Structure formats: C-alpha cells, structure tokens
C-alpha cells in the first residue's frame, strides 16, 4: 500500500529523514517507535503531505503522492490521520466534526453523512455525545471522536501520531481498545507510539527509528526479545528500567 524509496527530508541543516526505504502492505499493522526526535512523526506526516520531502518518492497504491499536481484534499480523504492533540474543531459539535469532511470533500448528502457519523460514534461508544462540544469531553473521549472523524471518509489507511501521549493514564485504554477494533477489521494502520504493550500485542511489524533512519524492522516477538541493533537494545533497556541511567 505504501512504498518509501530513498526518501530524504531536511529542516534547515537538520537531516530529519535519511534515505528511507520501506514497504507497508495492505492490511498490515506497523508500529513505529524510537526516541524523541528520531523522525517517527515526520515519517508518517509525509504520507498525507503534512510534510514535504526533499528527495525520493512515496507511493500510495502505486500513485506518487508527492508529484506536482496531486489533489491533496482528495489524497487526504483516503488517509485517516489521528493527531496527538486531537485537533477537533472547537466551534463544531462532535457530530459536525464527523460530517464536515464527507460533505465538503466527499460530496456526501448531509443526511447520509449524519447517518454514517452516528454509526461511527456508536462504534467508538460516543453516540450519546453527538451534540456535545469538544470542550465538554474528556481527553479520551476527544481522541475517540477524532478516530471516528478520521474514519468518516472511509479511508483504506489510518495513521496515528502518538495518539495516547496527551492522555491521562486512565484514558489510554479506551483509545487503544478502539484501535484494536480497527485491527480486527483488517485495516491498514501505521502507528507512532510509545505504548509498547500495544506494539507487542497488535502489530505485525515494528520499525525502530533513530536519527532519521530505520535501524531495525522486525516482528514484535523478534524486536522485544531479540533486538539486533545496539541502539534498539539500548532503547528497550531504557524503557524497561527508566531510572537505571539516572545518576544519584
């Protein structure tokens, strides 16, 4: 479904993505992990053109999505994106957040979009909040609405950029459960996350990044039990013993 070929990205003099070569298959669940600043979020933001690339190609279903002339709105309607900070429109109700893209971009009739949105809100357990404002919801509820909104255009691909990192710990589980439901439905997911339990239980593959490079790609079992790259081994050791390297 997604093919990265020699993709490079700079921010000024900083080389954020370095010669990325990777393939993500249809129906695959890929977790991208690594230390802060490793290029994880930049990588997935290039897939829906939130970030441009300096060189290389990214294809989605065989289409070069960074070529000149691509209809970016049409592209993004095929890619659900869930942000770390929810990014719901505060001046729209929950229902309006979920119907906006299908109506304005997808050309859906309002009644049709309303019916679809209510079904999605039911799916994430929030149909009773359809007329609420985002400010009236908890963080976990806002993120579940954000997932429903991302699904409203029926995208074949979902991207998640640290979807639980802004949540209180007790809210993380409700969001991860919705994501697990998507996995059971056979959706293609690329997830940037620090939730290693989710990666271990749900992912088909784990990509480990550092300094803009993919240093390791492996099954969850191989990655967590037999990491090959020294930087991956150190990363996992730090997660398992977060205070081990702190001086007294």
TORKOL-4160 file (C-alpha; in steps of 0.2 Angstrom, whole numbers, padded with zeros to 4 digits, m for minus):
248
<pt num="1" X="0000" Y="0000" Z="0000"/>
<pt num="2" X="0014" Y="0012" Z="0004"/>
<pt num="3" X="0031" Y="0012" Z="m0003"/>
<pt num="4" X="0045" Y="0024" Z="0003"/>
<pt num="5" X="0060" Y="0025" Z="m0009"/>
<pt num="6" X="0076" Y="0034" Z="m0004"/>
<pt num="7" X="0066" Y="0047" Z="0005"/>
<pt num="8" X="0075" Y="0062" Z="0012"/>
<pt num="9" X="0069" Y="0077" Z="0022"/>
<pt num="10" X="0078" Y="0092" Z="0030"/>
<pt num="11" X="0073" Y="0105" Z="0042"/>
<pt num="12" X="0086" Y="0118" Z="0038"/>
<pt num="13" X="0103" Y="0109" Z="0041"/>
<pt num="14" X="0095" Y="0095" Z="0051"/>
<pt num="15" X="0093" Y="0079" Z="0041"/>
<pt num="16" X="0076" Y="0073" Z="0048"/>
<pt num="17" X="0074" Y="0058" Z="0036"/>
<pt num="18" X="0089" Y="0049" Z="0029"/>
<pt num="19" X="0087" Y="0038" Z="0014"/>
<pt num="20" X="0071" Y="0029" Z="0020"/>
<pt num="21" X="0066" Y="0013" Z="0010"/>
<pt num="22" X="0051" Y="0004" Z="0017"/>
<pt num="23" X="0036" Y="m0005" Z="0011"/>
<pt num="24" X="0019" Y="m0006" Z="0021"/>
<pt num="25" X="0007" Y="m0019" Z="0014"/>
<pt num="26" X="m0012" Y="m0018" Z="0013"/>
<pt num="27" X="m0019" Y="m0024" Z="0030"/>
<pt num="28" X="m0003" Y="m0023" Z="0039"/>
<pt num="29" X="m0002" Y="m0015" Z="0056"/>
<pt num="30" X="0015" Y="m0006" Z="0058"/>
<pt num="31" X="0021" Y="0002" Z="0074"/>
<pt num="32" X="0035" Y="0015" Z="0073"/>
<pt num="33" X="0045" Y="0018" Z="0088"/>
<pt num="34" X="0061" Y="0026" Z="0094"/>
<pt num="35" X="0067" Y="0040" Z="0105"/>
<pt num="36" X="0061" Y="0058" Z="0104"/>
<pt num="37" X="0067" Y="0067" Z="0088"/>
<pt num="38" X="0071" Y="0051" Z="0079"/>
<pt num="39" X="0060" Y="0056" Z="0064"/>
<pt num="40" X="0044" Y="0045" Z="0068"/>
<pt num="41" X="0031" Y="0058" Z="0067"/>
<pt num="42" X="0040" Y="0066" Z="0052"/>
<pt num="43" X="0039" Y="0050" Z="0043"/>
<pt num="44" X="0020" Y="0047" Z="0044"/>
<pt num="45" X="0017" Y="0065" Z="0041"/>
<pt num="46" X="0025" Y="0064" Z="0024"/>
<pt num="47" X="0012" Y="0051" Z="0019"/>
<pt num="48" X="m0003" Y="0063" Z="0019"/>
<pt num="49" X="0008" Y="0078" Z="0013"/>
<pt num="50" X="0008" Y="0087" Z="0030"/>
<pt num="51" X="0027" Y="0087" Z="0027"/>
<pt num="52" X="0035" Y="0089" Z="0010"/>
<pt num="53" X="0051" Y="0078" Z="0006"/>
<pt num="54" X="0067" Y="0084" Z="m0002"/>
<pt num="55" X="0070" Y="0069" Z="m0012"/>
<pt num="56" X="0064" Y="0051" Z="m0016"/>
<pt num="57" X="0047" Y="0045" Z="m0019"/>
<pt num="58" X="0032" Y="0039" Z="m0008"/>
<pt num="59" X="0018" Y="0030" Z="m0017"/>
<pt num="60" X="0001" Y="0025" Z="m0011"/>
<pt num="61" X="m0007" Y="0011" Z="m0021"/>
<pt num="62" X="0006" Y="0015" Z="m0034"/>
<pt num="63" X="0002" Y="0033" Z="m0035"/>
<pt num="64" X="0017" Y="0045" Z="m0032"/>
<pt num="65" X="0009" Y="0056" Z="m0019"/>
<pt num="66" X="0022" Y="0070" Z="m0019"/>
<pt num="67" X="0022" Y="0073" Z="m0038"/>
<pt num="68" X="0017" Y="0090" Z="m0044"/>
<pt num="69" X="m0002" Y="0092" Z="m0047"/>
<pt num="70" X="m0008" Y="0079" Z="m0034"/>
<pt num="71" X="m0025" Y="0084" Z="m0027"/>
<pt num="72" X="m0020" Y="0085" Z="m0009"/>
<pt num="73" X="m0038" Y="0086" Z="m0002"/>
<pt num="74" X="m0043" Y="0070" Z="m0012"/>
<pt num="75" X="m0027" Y="0061" Z="m0006"/>
<pt num="76" X="m0031" Y="0065" Z="0012"/>
<pt num="77" X="m0048" Y="0059" Z="0011"/>
<pt num="78" X="m0041" Y="0042" Z="0008"/>
<pt num="79" X="m0029" Y="0043" Z="0023"/>
<pt num="80" X="m0036" Y="0044" Z="0041"/>
<pt num="81" X="m0025" Y="0054" Z="0052"/>
<pt num="82" X="m0026" Y="0055" Z="0071"/>
<pt num="83" X="m0016" Y="0068" Z="0080"/>
<pt num="84" X="m0008" Y="0068" Z="0097"/>
<pt num="85" X="m0018" Y="0083" Z="0102"/>
<pt num="86" X="m0035" Y="0078" Z="0095"/>
<pt num="87" X="m0036" Y="0093" Z="0084"/>
<pt num="88" X="m0055" Y="0093" Z="0084"/>
<pt num="89" X="m0064" Y="0109" Z="0078"/>
<pt num="90" X="m0069" Y="0118" Z="0094"/>
<pt num="91" X="m0083" Y="0128" Z="0086"/>
<pt num="92" X="m0091" Y="0112" Z="0079"/>
<pt num="93" X="m0101" Y="0099" Z="0089"/>
<pt num="94" X="m0095" Y="0081" Z="0089"/>
<pt num="95" X="m0107" Y="0076" Z="0075"/>
<pt num="96" X="m0102" Y="0091" Z="0065"/>
<pt num="97" X="m0084" Y="0087" Z="0067"/>
<pt num="98" X="m0088" Y="0070" Z="0060"/>
<pt num="99" X="m0098" Y="0076" Z="0045"/>
<pt num="100" X="m0088" Y="0090" Z="0039"/>
<pt num="101" X="m0076" Y="0081" Z="0028"/>
<pt num="102" X="m0088" Y="0069" Z="0020"/>
<pt num="103" X="m0099" Y="0083" Z="0015"/>
<pt num="104" X="m0087" Y="0096" Z="0009"/>
<pt num="105" X="m0074" Y="0085" Z="0002"/>
<pt num="106" X="m0083" Y="0068" Z="m0002"/>
<pt num="107" X="m0099" Y="0076" Z="m0008"/>
<pt num="108" X="m0110" Y="0066" Z="0003"/>
<pt num="109" X="m0128" Y="0072" Z="0006"/>
<pt num="110" X="m0130" Y="0079" Z="0024"/>
<pt num="111" X="m0142" Y="0065" Z="0029"/>
<pt num="112" X="m0131" Y="0052" Z="0023"/>
<pt num="113" X="m0116" Y="0059" Z="0032"/>
<pt num="114" X="m0126" Y="0061" Z="0048"/>
<pt num="115" X="m0131" Y="0043" Z="0047"/>
<pt num="116" X="m0113" Y="0037" Z="0044"/>
<pt num="117" X="m0106" Y="0048" Z="0058"/>
<pt num="118" X="m0119" Y="0042" Z="0071"/>
<pt num="119" X="m0114" Y="0024" Z="0066"/>
<pt num="120" X="m0095" Y="0028" Z="0069"/>
<pt num="121" X="m0099" Y="0037" Z="0085"/>
<pt num="122" X="m0109" Y="0022" Z="0091"/>
<pt num="123" X="m0094" Y="0011" Z="0086"/>
<pt num="124" X="m0082" Y="0022" Z="0097"/>
<pt num="125" X="m0095" Y="0022" Z="0111"/>
<pt num="126" X="m0099" Y="0041" Z="0110"/>
<pt num="127" X="m0116" Y="0042" Z="0100"/>
<pt num="128" X="m0124" Y="0050" Z="0116"/>
<pt num="129" X="m0111" Y="0064" Z="0114"/>
<pt num="130" X="m0116" Y="0068" Z="0096"/>
<pt num="131" X="m0122" Y="0086" Z="0101"/>
<pt num="132" X="m0108" Y="0090" Z="0114"/>
<pt num="133" X="m0094" Y="0102" Z="0111"/>
<pt num="134" X="m0076" Y="0096" Z="0111"/>
<pt num="135" X="m0073" Y="0106" Z="0127"/>
<pt num="136" X="m0086" Y="0096" Z="0136"/>
<pt num="137" X="m0077" Y="0079" Z="0133"/>
<pt num="138" X="m0063" Y="0071" Z="0142"/>
<pt num="139" X="m0046" Y="0069" Z="0133"/>
<pt num="140" X="m0050" Y="0050" Z="0130"/>
<pt num="141" X="m0067" Y="0055" Z="0123"/>
<pt num="142" X="m0060" Y="0068" Z="0111"/>
<pt num="143" X="m0047" Y="0056" Z="0104"/>
<pt num="144" X="m0061" Y="0043" Z="0101"/>
<pt num="145" X="m0071" Y="0056" Z="0092"/>
<pt num="146" X="m0055" Y="0061" Z="0082"/>
<pt num="147" X="m0054" Y="0042" Z="0077"/>
<pt num="148" X="m0072" Y="0042" Z="0072"/>
<pt num="149" X="m0069" Y="0058" Z="0062"/>
<pt num="150" X="m0054" Y="0051" Z="0053"/>
<pt num="151" X="m0065" Y="0035" Z="0048"/>
<pt num="152" X="m0079" Y="0046" Z="0041"/>
<pt num="153" X="m0072" Y="0047" Z="0024"/>
<pt num="154" X="m0070" Y="0028" Z="0024"/>
<pt num="155" X="m0051" Y="0028" Z="0021"/>
<pt num="156" X="m0041" Y="0012" Z="0017"/>
<pt num="157" X="m0027" Y="0018" Z="0028"/>
<pt num="158" X="m0026" Y="0025" Z="0045"/>
<pt num="159" X="m0011" Y="0035" Z="0053"/>
<pt num="160" X="m0009" Y="0038" Z="0071"/>
<pt num="161" X="0004" Y="0050" Z="0078"/>
<pt num="162" X="0006" Y="0046" Z="0096"/>
<pt num="163" X="m0012" Y="0045" Z="0099"/>
<pt num="164" X="m0011" Y="0042" Z="0118"/>
<pt num="165" X="0003" Y="0053" Z="0123"/>
<pt num="166" X="m0008" Y="0068" Z="0128"/>
<pt num="167" X="m0020" Y="0057" Z="0138"/>
<pt num="168" X="m0021" Y="0054" Z="0157"/>
<pt num="169" X="m0016" Y="0036" Z="0160"/>
<pt num="170" X="m0033" Y="0030" Z="0164"/>
<pt num="171" X="m0039" Y="0036" Z="0147"/>
<pt num="172" X="m0026" Y="0027" Z="0137"/>
<pt num="173" X="m0035" Y="0010" Z="0137"/>
<pt num="174" X="m0051" Y="0016" Z="0130"/>
<pt num="175" X="m0042" Y="0024" Z="0115"/>
<pt num="176" X="m0031" Y="0008" Z="0112"/>
<pt num="177" X="m0047" Y="m0003" Z="0113"/>
<pt num="178" X="m0054" Y="0007" Z="0098"/>
<pt num="179" X="m0038" Y="0005" Z="0089"/>
<pt num="180" X="m0038" Y="m0014" Z="0092"/>
<pt num="181" X="m0055" Y="m0015" Z="0085"/>
<pt num="182" X="m0049" Y="m0007" Z="0069"/>
<pt num="183" X="m0035" Y="m0020" Z="0068"/>
<pt num="184" X="m0048" Y="m0034" Z="0070"/>
<pt num="185" X="m0057" Y="m0026" Z="0055"/>
<pt num="186" X="m0042" Y="m0029" Z="0044"/>
<pt num="187" X="m0037" Y="m0010" Z="0042"/>
<pt num="188" X="m0020" Y="m0004" Z="0037"/>
<pt num="189" X="m0013" Y="0005" Z="0052"/>
<pt num="190" X="0004" Y="0014" Z="0054"/>
<pt num="191" X="0005" Y="0020" Z="0072"/>
<pt num="192" X="0019" Y="0030" Z="0080"/>
<pt num="193" X="0018" Y="0026" Z="0099"/>
<pt num="194" X="0027" Y="0023" Z="0115"/>
<pt num="195" X="0014" Y="0011" Z="0120"/>
<pt num="196" X="0025" Y="m0005" Z="0119"/>
<pt num="197" X="0011" Y="m0016" Z="0125"/>
<pt num="198" X="0000" Y="m0011" Z="0110"/>
<pt num="199" X="0015" Y="m0014" Z="0099"/>
<pt num="200" X="0018" Y="m0031" Z="0106"/>
<pt num="201" X="0000" Y="m0037" Z="0106"/>
<pt num="202" X="m0006" Y="m0030" Z="0090"/>
<pt num="203" X="0007" Y="m0025" Z="0077"/>
<pt num="204" X="0013" Y="m0036" Z="0063"/>
<pt num="205" X="0029" Y="m0027" Z="0062"/>
<pt num="206" X="0039" Y="m0015" Z="0072"/>
<pt num="207" X="0050" Y="m0001" Z="0064"/>
<pt num="208" X="0063" Y="0006" Z="0076"/>
<pt num="209" X="0070" Y="0023" Z="0071"/>
<pt num="210" X="0084" Y="0034" Z="0077"/>
<pt num="211" X="0092" Y="0050" Z="0069"/>
<pt num="212" X="0081" Y="0049" Z="0054"/>
<pt num="213" X="0085" Y="0031" Z="0049"/>
<pt num="214" X="0075" Y="0015" Z="0051"/>
<pt num="215" X="0088" Y="0005" Z="0060"/>
<pt num="216" X="0078" Y="m0011" Z="0063"/>
<pt num="217" X="0062" Y="m0019" Z="0056"/>
<pt num="218" X="0056" Y="m0035" Z="0065"/>
<pt num="219" X="0041" Y="m0044" Z="0071"/>
<pt num="220" X="0036" Y="m0039" Z="0089"/>
<pt num="221" X="0042" Y="m0055" Z="0096"/>
<pt num="222" X="0059" Y="m0053" Z="0087"/>
<pt num="223" X="0060" Y="m0035" Z="0092"/>
<pt num="224" X="0056" Y="m0036" Z="0110"/>
<pt num="225" X="0065" Y="m0052" Z="0114"/>
<pt num="226" X="0080" Y="m0052" Z="0102"/>
<pt num="227" X="0083" Y="m0034" Z="0096"/>
<pt num="228" X="0098" Y="m0034" Z="0084"/>
<pt num="229" X="0104" Y="m0016" Z="0083"/>
<pt num="230" X="0113" Y="m0009" Z="0098"/>
<pt num="231" X="0103" Y="0007" Z="0098"/>
<pt num="232" X="0087" Y="m0004" Z="0098"/>
<pt num="233" X="0094" Y="m0014" Z="0113"/>
<pt num="234" X="0098" Y="0002" Z="0122"/>
<pt num="235" X="0081" Y="0009" Z="0119"/>
<pt num="236" X="0072" Y="m0006" Z="0126"/>
<pt num="237" X="0083" Y="m0007" Z="0141"/>
<pt num="238" X="0079" Y="0012" Z="0145"/>
<pt num="239" X="0061" Y="0008" Z="0143"/>
<pt num="240" X="0061" Y="m0007" Z="0155"/>
<pt num="241" X="0072" Y="0002" Z="0168"/>
<pt num="242" X="0068" Y="0021" Z="0165"/>
<pt num="243" X="0079" Y="0026" Z="0180"/>
<pt num="244" X="0093" Y="0015" Z="0178"/>
<pt num="245" X="0104" Y="0028" Z="0170"/>
<pt num="246" X="0100" Y="0042" Z="0181"/>
<pt num="247" X="0114" Y="0047" Z="0192"/>
<pt num="248" X="0111" Y="0048" Z="0211"/>
